[in-house]
Amino acid sequence: MKKIIGGVKFIMVGHHALHGFSDQKPLYLLEEGDGVFTVSSLHNPPIYKLNKNLEIFFCFILYDMNYIQK
């Protein structure tokens, strides 16, 4: 699903919950470029960058999942 936030085009690719402690929030990629973004009521426009690219984002997610299981 495509969405324009703050004049920038994004593609919603799923949802995430940081460390499983918060409500799920949408997960976006730039339509033209790299970077993983989510929404925040603390930012204007209400979006911020989680990681510089999708590969690194999922490396951290897998690390967290492994750490939590131990």
PyMOL Python script that loads the backbone (N, CA, C, O; Angstrom):
from pymol import cmd

cmd.read_pdbstr("""\
ATOM      1  N   MET A   1       0.840  -1.170   0.000  1.00  0.00           N
ATOM      2  CA  MET A   1       0.000   0.000   0.000  1.00  0.00           C
ATOM      3  C   MET A   1       0.887   1.236   0.000  1.00  0.00           C
ATOM      4  O   MET A   1       1.801   1.345   0.818  1.00  0.00           O
ATOM      5  N   LYS A   2       0.628   2.153  -0.899  1.00  0.00           N
ATOM      6  CA  LYS A   2       1.422   3.376  -0.989  1.00  0.00           C
ATOM      7  C   LYS A   2       0.773   4.483  -0.170  1.00  0.00           C
ATOM      8  O   LYS A   2      -0.450   4.549  -0.045  1.00  0.00           O
ATOM      9  N   LYS A   3       1.621   5.354   0.388  1.00  0.00           N
ATOM     10  CA  LYS A   3       1.140   6.445   1.221  1.00  0.00           C
ATOM     11  C   LYS A   3       2.102   7.623   1.108  1.00  0.00           C
ATOM     12  O   LYS A   3       3.313   7.430   0.992  1.00  0.00           O
ATOM     13  N   ILE A   4       1.569   8.835   1.141  1.00  0.00           N
ATOM     14  CA  ILE A   4       2.396  10.040   1.135  1.00  0.00           C
ATOM     15  C   ILE A   4       2.366  10.637   2.537  1.00  0.00           C
ATOM     16  O   ILE A   4       1.303  10.944   3.077  1.00  0.00           O
ATOM     17  N   ILE A   5       3.556  10.794   3.113  1.00  0.00           N
ATOM     18  CA  ILE A   5       3.691  11.368   4.453  1.00  0.00           C
ATOM     19  C   ILE A   5       4.696  12.504   4.366  1.00  0.00           C
ATOM     20  O   ILE A   5       5.844  12.298   3.970  1.00  0.00           O
ATOM     21  N   GLY A   6       4.266  13.694   4.734  1.00  0.00           N
ATOM     22  CA  GLY A   6       5.157  14.854   4.670  1.00  0.00           C
ATOM     23  C   GLY A   6       5.673  15.118   3.271  1.00  0.00           C
ATOM     24  O   GLY A   6       6.795  15.596   3.105  1.00  0.00           O
ATOM     25  N   GLY A   7       4.868  14.813   2.255  1.00  0.00           N
ATOM     26  CA  GLY A   7       5.251  15.051   0.870  1.00  0.00           C
ATOM     27  C   GLY A   7       6.182  14.003   0.283  1.00  0.00           C
ATOM     28  O   GLY A   7       6.648  14.163  -0.845  1.00  0.00           O
ATOM     29  N   VAL A   8       6.465  12.933   1.023  1.00  0.00           N
ATOM     30  CA  VAL A   8       7.366  11.877   0.573  1.00  0.00           C
ATOM     31  C   VAL A   8       6.548  10.601   0.353  1.00  0.00           C
ATOM     32  O   VAL A   8       5.682  10.269   1.162  1.00  0.00           O
ATOM     33  N   LYS A   9       6.828   9.885  -0.751  1.00  0.00           N
ATOM     34  CA  LYS A   9       6.096   8.658  -1.064  1.00  0.00           C
ATOM     35  C   LYS A   9       6.734   7.454  -0.387  1.00  0.00           C
ATOM     36  O   LYS A   9       7.937   7.217  -0.505  1.00  0.00           O
ATOM     37  N   PHE A  10       5.905   6.701   0.323  1.00  0.00           N
ATOM     38  CA  PHE A  10       6.331   5.497   1.023  1.00  0.00           C
ATOM     39  C   PHE A  10       5.482   4.305   0.585  1.00  0.00           C
ATOM     40  O   PHE A  10       4.383   4.470   0.056  1.00  0.00           O
ATOM     41  N   ILE A  11       6.008   3.110   0.812  1.00  0.00           N
ATOM     42  CA  ILE A  11       5.273   1.867   0.584  1.00  0.00           C
ATOM     43  C   ILE A  11       5.196   1.141   1.920  1.00  0.00           C
ATOM     44  O   ILE A  11       6.224   0.839   2.525  1.00  0.00           O
ATOM     45  N   MET A  12       3.967   0.859   2.385  1.00  0.00           N
ATOM     46  CA  MET A  12       3.818   0.130   3.637  1.00  0.00           C
ATOM     47  C   MET A  12       4.072  -1.350   3.361  1.00  0.00           C
ATOM     48  O   MET A  12       3.424  -1.950   2.504  1.00  0.00           O
ATOM     49  N   VAL A  13       5.024  -1.935   4.099  1.00  0.00           N
ATOM     50  CA  VAL A  13       5.425  -3.323   3.855  1.00  0.00           C
ATOM     51  C   VAL A  13       5.061  -4.267   5.004  1.00  0.00           C
ATOM     52  O   VAL A  13       5.304  -5.471   4.918  1.00  0.00           O
ATOM     53  N   GLY A  14       4.492  -3.737   6.057  1.00  0.00           N
ATOM     54  CA  GLY A  14       4.127  -4.590   7.181  1.00  0.00           C
ATOM     55  C   GLY A  14       3.960  -3.794   8.455  1.00  0.00           C
ATOM     56  O   GLY A  14       3.718  -2.588   8.417  1.00  0.00           O
ATOM     57  N   HIS A  15       4.090  -4.477   9.593  1.00  0.00           N
ATOM     58  CA  HIS A  15       3.979  -3.863  10.910  1.00  0.00           C
ATOM     59  C   HIS A  15       5.097  -4.384  11.809  1.00  0.00           C
ATOM     60  O   HIS A  15       5.703  -5.419  11.532  1.00  0.00           O
ATOM     61  N   HIS A  16       5.355  -3.660  12.876  1.00  0.00           N
ATOM     62  CA  HIS A  16       6.361  -4.090  13.845  1.00  0.00           C
ATOM     63  C   HIS A  16       5.972  -3.585  15.227  1.00  0.00           C
ATOM     64  O   HIS A  16       5.200  -2.634  15.353  1.00  0.00           O
ATOM     65  N   ALA A  17       6.501  -4.214  16.246  1.00  0.00           N
ATOM     66  CA  ALA A  17       6.359  -3.772  17.628  1.00  0.00           C
ATOM     67  C   ALA A  17       7.751  -3.832  18.233  1.00  0.00           C
ATOM     68  O   ALA A  17       8.359  -4.901  18.292  1.00  0.00           O
ATOM     69  N   LEU A  18       8.251  -2.708  18.678  1.00  0.00           N
ATOM     70  CA  LEU A  18       9.602  -2.670  19.232  1.00  0.00           C
ATOM     71  C   LEU A  18       9.706  -3.545  20.467  1.00  0.00           C
ATOM     72  O   LEU A  18       9.022  -3.307  21.462  1.00  0.00           O
ATOM     73  N   HIS A  19      10.550  -4.543  20.405  1.00  0.00           N
ATOM     74  CA  HIS A  19      10.826  -5.477  21.501  1.00  0.00           C
ATOM     75  C   HIS A  19       9.567  -6.146  22.031  1.00  0.00           C
ATOM     76  O   HIS A  19       9.582  -6.701  23.130  1.00  0.00           O
ATOM     77  N   GLY A  20       8.483  -6.104  21.272  1.00  0.00           N
ATOM     78  CA  GLY A  20       7.249  -6.740  21.690  1.00  0.00           C
ATOM     79  C   GLY A  20       6.513  -6.025  22.808  1.00  0.00           C
ATOM     80  O   GLY A  20       5.540  -6.555  23.345  1.00  0.00           O
ATOM     81  N   PHE A  21       6.969  -4.808  23.172  1.00  0.00           N
ATOM     82  CA  PHE A  21       6.371  -4.097  24.299  1.00  0.00           C
ATOM     83  C   PHE A  21       5.350  -3.042  23.892  1.00  0.00           C
ATOM     84  O   PHE A  21       4.611  -2.545  24.742  1.00  0.00           O
ATOM     85  N   SER A  22       5.296  -2.701  22.639  1.00  0.00           N
ATOM     86  CA  SER A  22       4.396  -1.638  22.214  1.00  0.00           C
ATOM     87  C   SER A  22       3.384  -2.164  21.205  1.00  0.00           C
ATOM     88  O   SER A  22       3.503  -3.281  20.702  1.00  0.00           O
ATOM     89  N   ASP A  23       2.390  -1.336  20.924  1.00  0.00           N
ATOM     90  CA  ASP A  23       1.419  -1.690  19.896  1.00  0.00           C
ATOM     91  C   ASP A  23       2.110  -1.754  18.554  1.00  0.00           C
ATOM     92  O   ASP A  23       3.126  -1.095  18.335  1.00  0.00           O
ATOM     93  N   GLN A  24       1.560  -2.546  17.660  1.00  0.00           N
ATOM     94  CA  GLN A  24       2.144  -2.648  16.329  1.00  0.00           C
ATOM     95  C   GLN A  24       1.962  -1.341  15.575  1.00  0.00           C
ATOM     96  O   GLN A  24       0.905  -0.713  15.621  1.00  0.00           O
ATOM     97  N   LYS A  25       3.022  -0.951  14.883  1.00  0.00           N
ATOM     98  CA  LYS A  25       3.001   0.264  14.076  1.00  0.00           C
ATOM     99  C   LYS A  25       3.350  -0.109  12.641  1.00  0.00           C
ATOM    100  O   LYS A  25       4.045  -1.098  12.409  1.00  0.00           O
ATOM    101  N   PRO A  26       2.871   0.681  11.669  1.00  0.00           N
ATOM    102  CA  PRO A  26       3.187   0.367  10.278  1.00  0.00           C
ATOM    103  C   PRO A  26       4.678   0.494   9.998  1.00  0.00           C
ATOM    104  O   PRO A  26       5.373   1.293  10.626  1.00  0.00           O
ATOM    105  N   LEU A  27       5.149  -0.285   9.071  1.00  0.00           N
ATOM    106  CA  LEU A  27       6.546  -0.296   8.655  1.00  0.00           C
ATOM    107  C   LEU A  27       6.584   0.120   7.188  1.00  0.00           C
ATOM    108  O   LEU A  27       5.901  -0.476   6.356  1.00  0.00           O
ATOM    109  N   TYR A  28       7.375   1.134   6.869  1.00  0.00           N
ATOM    110  CA  TYR A  28       7.418   1.704   5.525  1.00  0.00           C
ATOM    111  C   TYR A  28       8.812   1.645   4.921  1.00  0.00           C
ATOM    112  O   TYR A  28       9.812   1.663   5.639  1.00  0.00           O
ATOM    113  N   LEU A  29       8.871   1.574   3.596  1.00  0.00           N
ATOM    114  CA  LEU A  29      10.088   1.773   2.816  1.00  0.00           C
ATOM    115  C   LEU A  29       9.858   2.974   1.922  1.00  0.00           C
ATOM    116  O   LEU A  29       8.728   3.255   1.523  1.00  0.00           O
ATOM    117  N   LEU A  30      10.938   3.685   1.609  1.00  0.00           N
ATOM    118  CA  LEU A  30      10.817   4.763   0.641  1.00  0.00           C
ATOM    119  C   LEU A  30      10.446   4.176  -0.714  1.00  0.00           C
ATOM    120  O   LEU A  30      10.934   3.111  -1.094  1.00  0.00           O
ATOM    121  N   GLU A  31       9.581   4.878  -1.436  1.00  0.00           N
ATOM    122  CA  GLU A  31       9.220   4.379  -2.759  1.00  0.00           C
ATOM    123  C   GLU A  31      10.427   4.392  -3.694  1.00  0.00           C
ATOM    124  O   GLU A  31      10.597   3.484  -4.508  1.00  0.00           O
ATOM    125  N   GLU A  32      11.250   5.407  -3.575  1.00  0.00           N
ATOM    126  CA  GLU A  32      12.461   5.501  -4.396  1.00  0.00           C
ATOM    127  C   GLU A  32      13.665   5.667  -3.483  1.00  0.00           C
ATOM    128  O   GLU A  32      14.067   6.793  -3.188  1.00  0.00           O
ATOM    129  N   GLY A  33      14.232   4.583  -3.043  1.00  0.00           N
ATOM    130  CA  GLY A  33      15.402   4.672  -2.181  1.00  0.00           C
ATOM    131  C   GLY A  33      15.411   3.566  -1.164  1.00  0.00           C
ATOM    132  O   GLY A  33      14.660   2.595  -1.267  1.00  0.00           O
ATOM    133  N   ASP A  34      16.265   3.719  -0.184  1.00  0.00           N
ATOM    134  CA  ASP A  34      16.432   2.716   0.855  1.00  0.00           C
ATOM    135  C   ASP A  34      16.121   3.350   2.198  1.00  0.00           C
ATOM    136  O   ASP A  34      16.096   4.575   2.321  1.00  0.00           O
ATOM    137  N   GLY A  35      15.892   2.552   3.168  1.00  0.00           N
ATOM    138  CA  GLY A  35      15.593   3.038   4.501  1.00  0.00           C
ATOM    139  C   GLY A  35      14.314   2.412   5.004  1.00  0.00           C
ATOM    140  O   GLY A  35      13.382   2.177   4.235  1.00  0.00           O
ATOM    141  N   VAL A  36      14.268   2.143   6.299  1.00  0.00           N
ATOM    142  CA  VAL A  36      13.097   1.562   6.938  1.00  0.00           C
ATOM    143  C   VAL A  36      12.546   2.613   7.892  1.00  0.00           C
ATOM    144  O   VAL A  36      13.278   3.167   8.712  1.00  0.00           O
ATOM    145  N   PHE A  37      11.252   2.882   7.778  1.00  0.00           N
ATOM    146  CA  PHE A  37      10.629   3.958   8.540  1.00  0.00           C
ATOM    147  C   PHE A  37       9.403   3.450   9.278  1.00  0.00           C
ATOM    148  O   PHE A  37       8.824   2.425   8.918  1.00  0.00           O
ATOM    149  N   THR A  38       9.012   4.189  10.327  1.00  0.00           N
ATOM    150  CA  THR A  38       7.760   3.940  11.031  1.00  0.00           C
ATOM    151  C   THR A  38       7.177   5.281  11.443  1.00  0.00           C
ATOM    152  O   THR A  38       7.785   6.326  11.212  1.00  0.00           O
ATOM    153  N   VAL A  39       6.005   5.251  12.050  1.00  0.00           N
ATOM    154  CA  VAL A  39       5.331   6.491  12.430  1.00  0.00           C
ATOM    155  C   VAL A  39       5.590   6.809  13.902  1.00  0.00           C
ATOM    156  O   VAL A  39       5.905   5.931  14.705  1.00  0.00           O
ATOM    157  N   SER A  40       5.446   8.093  14.225  1.00  0.00           N
ATOM    158  CA  SER A  40       5.633   8.546  15.595  1.00  0.00           C
ATOM    159  C   SER A  40       4.831   9.818  15.804  1.00  0.00           C
ATOM    160  O   SER A  40       4.845  10.710  14.956  1.00  0.00           O
ATOM    161  N   SER A  41       4.140   9.906  16.914  1.00  0.00           N
ATOM    162  CA  SER A  41       3.408  11.128  17.236  1.00  0.00           C
ATOM    163  C   SER A  41       4.345  12.213  17.746  1.00  0.00           C
ATOM    164  O   SER A  41       3.924  13.356  17.929  1.00  0.00           O
ATOM    165  N   LEU A  42       5.612  11.871  17.980  1.00  0.00           N
ATOM    166  CA  LEU A  42       6.586  12.834  18.501  1.00  0.00           C
ATOM    167  C   LEU A  42       7.341  13.580  17.409  1.00  0.00           C
ATOM    168  O   LEU A  42       8.102  14.500  17.708  1.00  0.00           O
ATOM    169  N   HIS A  43       7.145  13.201  16.149  1.00  0.00           N
ATOM    170  CA  HIS A  43       7.871  13.814  15.046  1.00  0.00           C
ATOM    171  C   HIS A  43       6.918  14.567  14.125  1.00  0.00           C
ATOM    172  O   HIS A  43       5.730  14.253  14.052  1.00  0.00           O
ATOM    173  N   ASN A  44       7.449  15.559  13.426  1.00  0.00           N
ATOM    174  CA  ASN A  44       6.667  16.283  12.443  1.00  0.00           C
ATOM    175  C   ASN A  44       7.506  16.456  11.196  1.00  0.00           C
ATOM    176  O   ASN A  44       8.486  17.198  11.257  1.00  0.00           O
ATOM    177  N   PRO A  45       7.202  15.832  10.068  1.00  0.00           N
ATOM    178  CA  PRO A  45       6.072  14.937   9.843  1.00  0.00           C
ATOM    179  C   PRO A  45       6.184  13.688  10.702  1.00  0.00           C
ATOM    180  O   PRO A  45       7.274  13.334  11.152  1.00  0.00           O
ATOM    181  N   PRO A  46       5.060  13.024  10.928  1.00  0.00           N
ATOM    182  CA  PRO A  46       5.024  11.923  11.908  1.00  0.00           C
ATOM    183  C   PRO A  46       5.646  10.618  11.423  1.00  0.00           C
ATOM    184  O   PRO A  46       5.009   9.566  11.482  1.00  0.00           O
ATOM    185  N   ILE A  47       6.877  10.681  10.949  1.00  0.00           N
ATOM    186  CA  ILE A  47       7.563   9.476  10.479  1.00  0.00           C
ATOM    187  C   ILE A  47       9.037   9.590  10.832  1.00  0.00           C
ATOM    188  O   ILE A  47       9.590  10.690  10.798  1.00  0.00           O
ATOM    189  N   TYR A  48       9.676   8.501  11.165  1.00  0.00           N
ATOM    190  CA  TYR A  48      11.116   8.548  11.423  1.00  0.00           C
ATOM    191  C   TYR A  48      11.781   7.272  10.928  1.00  0.00           C
ATOM    192  O   TYR A  48      11.157   6.222  10.775  1.00  0.00           O
ATOM    193  N   LYS A  49      13.069   7.417  10.688  1.00  0.00           N
ATOM    194  CA  LYS A  49      13.864   6.326  10.121  1.00  0.00           C
ATOM    195  C   LYS A  49      14.311   5.376  11.226  1.00  0.00           C
ATOM    196  O   LYS A  49      14.941   5.787  12.200  1.00  0.00           O
ATOM    197  N   LEU A  50      13.975   4.095  11.056  1.00  0.00           N
ATOM    198  CA  LEU A  50      14.419   3.076  12.014  1.00  0.00           C
ATOM    199  C   LEU A  50      15.824   2.590  11.694  1.00  0.00           C
ATOM    200  O   LEU A  50      16.640   2.388  12.593  1.00  0.00           O
ATOM    201  N   ASN A  51      16.101   2.405  10.413  1.00  0.00           N
ATOM    202  CA  ASN A  51      17.400   1.888   9.976  1.00  0.00           C
ATOM    203  C   ASN A  51      17.685   2.337   8.562  1.00  0.00           C
ATOM    204  O   ASN A  51      16.782   2.713   7.814  1.00  0.00           O
ATOM    205  N   LYS A  52      18.973   2.290   8.205  1.00  0.00           N
ATOM    206  CA  LYS A  52      19.346   2.781   6.882  1.00  0.00           C
ATOM    207  C   LYS A  52      18.927   1.861   5.749  1.00  0.00           C
ATOM    208  O   LYS A  52      18.806   2.300   4.606  1.00  0.00           O
ATOM    209  N   ASN A  53      18.703   0.573   6.059  1.00  0.00           N
ATOM    210  CA  ASN A  53      18.183  -0.312   5.010  1.00  0.00           C
ATOM    211  C   ASN A  53      17.503  -1.522   5.631  1.00  0.00           C
ATOM    212  O   ASN A  53      17.654  -1.802   6.820  1.00  0.00           O
ATOM    213  N   LEU A  54      16.760  -2.225   4.806  1.00  0.00           N
ATOM    214  CA  LEU A  54      15.956  -3.351   5.269  1.00  0.00           C
ATOM    215  C   LEU A  54      16.809  -4.498   5.802  1.00  0.00           C
ATOM    216  O   LEU A  54      16.433  -5.148   6.778  1.00  0.00           O
ATOM    217  N   GLU A  55      17.942  -4.749   5.175  1.00  0.00           N
ATOM    218  CA  GLU A  55      18.813  -5.854   5.594  1.00  0.00           C
ATOM    219  C   GLU A  55      19.293  -5.663   7.031  1.00  0.00           C
ATOM    220  O   GLU A  55      19.237  -6.595   7.833  1.00  0.00           O
ATOM    221  N   ILE A  56      19.760  -4.472   7.358  1.00  0.00           N
ATOM    222  CA  ILE A  56      20.251  -4.205   8.712  1.00  0.00           C
ATOM    223  C   ILE A  56      19.097  -4.238   9.712  1.00  0.00           C
ATOM    224  O   ILE A  56      19.264  -4.728  10.828  1.00  0.00           O
ATOM    225  N   PHE A  57      17.937  -3.727   9.329  1.00  0.00           N
ATOM    226  CA  PHE A  57      16.769  -3.757  10.208  1.00  0.00           C
ATOM    227  C   PHE A  57      16.453  -5.188  10.638  1.00  0.00           C
ATOM    228  O   PHE A  57      16.258  -5.444  11.826  1.00  0.00           O
ATOM    229  N   PHE A  58      16.400  -6.119   9.690  1.00  0.00           N
ATOM    230  CA  PHE A  58      16.063  -7.494  10.030  1.00  0.00           C
ATOM    231  C   PHE A  58      17.192  -8.209  10.762  1.00  0.00           C
ATOM    232  O   PHE A  58      16.932  -9.148  11.514  1.00  0.00           O
ATOM    233  N   CYS A  59      18.431  -7.792  10.561  1.00  0.00           N
ATOM    234  CA  CYS A  59      19.535  -8.355  11.355  1.00  0.00           C
ATOM    235  C   CYS A  59      19.326  -8.038  12.833  1.00  0.00           C
ATOM    236  O   CYS A  59      19.531  -8.900  13.688  1.00  0.00           O
ATOM    237  N   PHE A  60      18.915  -6.797  13.139  1.00  0.00           N
ATOM    238  CA  PHE A  60      18.646  -6.426  14.529  1.00  0.00           C
ATOM    239  C   PHE A  60      17.443  -7.175  15.079  1.00  0.00           C
ATOM    240  O   PHE A  60      17.459  -7.593  16.237  1.00  0.00           O
ATOM    241  N   ILE A  61      16.397  -7.353  14.272  1.00  0.00           N
ATOM    242  CA  ILE A  61      15.213  -8.084  14.715  1.00  0.00           C
ATOM    243  C   ILE A  61      15.585  -9.529  15.057  1.00  0.00           C
ATOM    244  O   ILE A  61      15.186 -10.043  16.103  1.00  0.00           O
ATOM    245  N   LEU A  62      16.343 -10.180  14.182  1.00  0.00           N
ATOM    246  CA  LEU A  62      16.748 -11.568  14.441  1.00  0.00           C
ATOM    247  C   LEU A  62      17.635 -11.665  15.674  1.00  0.00           C
ATOM    248  O   LEU A  62      17.526 -12.618  16.445  1.00  0.00           O
ATOM    249  N   TYR A  63      18.515 -10.678  15.866  1.00  0.00           N
ATOM    250  CA  TYR A  63      19.367 -10.657  17.058  1.00  0.00           C
ATOM    251  C   TYR A  63      18.503 -10.538  18.314  1.00  0.00           C
ATOM    252  O   TYR A  63      18.710 -11.270  19.281  1.00  0.00           O
ATOM    253  N   ASP A  64      17.530  -9.613  18.300  1.00  0.00           N
ATOM    254  CA  ASP A  64      16.642  -9.432  19.450  1.00  0.00           C
ATOM    255  C   ASP A  64      15.858 -10.702  19.740  1.00  0.00           C
ATOM    256  O   ASP A  64      15.714 -11.084  20.902  1.00  0.00           O
ATOM    257  N   MET A  65      15.345 -11.368  18.698  1.00  0.00           N
ATOM    258  CA  MET A  65      14.573 -12.587  18.895  1.00  0.00           C
ATOM    259  C   MET A  65      15.435 -13.672  19.522  1.00  0.00           C
ATOM    260  O   MET A  65      14.967 -14.404  20.393  1.00  0.00           O
ATOM    261  N   ASN A  66      16.680 -13.786  19.095  1.00  0.00           N
ATOM    262  CA  ASN A  66      17.593 -14.774  19.649  1.00  0.00           C
ATOM    263  C   ASN A  66      17.924 -14.441  21.094  1.00  0.00           C
ATOM    264  O   ASN A  66      17.990 -15.339  21.934  1.00  0.00           O
ATOM    265  N   TYR A  67      18.135 -13.161  21.398  1.00  0.00           N
ATOM    266  CA  TYR A  67      18.470 -12.731  22.745  1.00  0.00           C
ATOM    267  C   TYR A  67      17.302 -12.987  23.701  1.00  0.00           C
ATOM    268  O   TYR A  67      17.511 -13.429  24.830  1.00  0.00           O
ATOM    269  N   ILE A  68      16.082 -12.711  23.254  1.00  0.00           N
ATOM    270  CA  ILE A  68      14.902 -12.889  24.114  1.00  0.00           C
ATOM    271  C   ILE A  68      14.688 -14.369  24.430  1.00  0.00           C
ATOM    272  O   ILE A  68      14.255 -14.701  25.534  1.00  0.00           O
ATOM    273  N   GLN A  69      14.981 -15.260  23.486  1.00  0.00           N
ATOM    274  CA  GLN A  69      14.744 -16.683  23.681  1.00  0.00           C
ATOM    275  C   GLN A  69      15.730 -17.310  24.667  1.00  0.00           C
ATOM    276  O   GLN A  69      15.452 -18.386  25.196  1.00  0.00           O
ATOM    277  N   LYS A  70      16.856 -16.681  24.926  1.00  0.00           N
ATOM    278  CA  LYS A  70      17.865 -17.263  25.834  1.00  0.00           C
ATOM    279  C   LYS A  70      17.511 -17.060  27.284  1.00  0.00           C
ATOM    280  O   LYS A  70      18.255 -17.489  28.167  1.00  0.00           O
TER     281      LYS A  70
END
""", "prot")
cmd.dss("prot")
cmd.show_as("cartoon", "prot")
cmd.util.cbc("prot")
cmd.orient("prot")
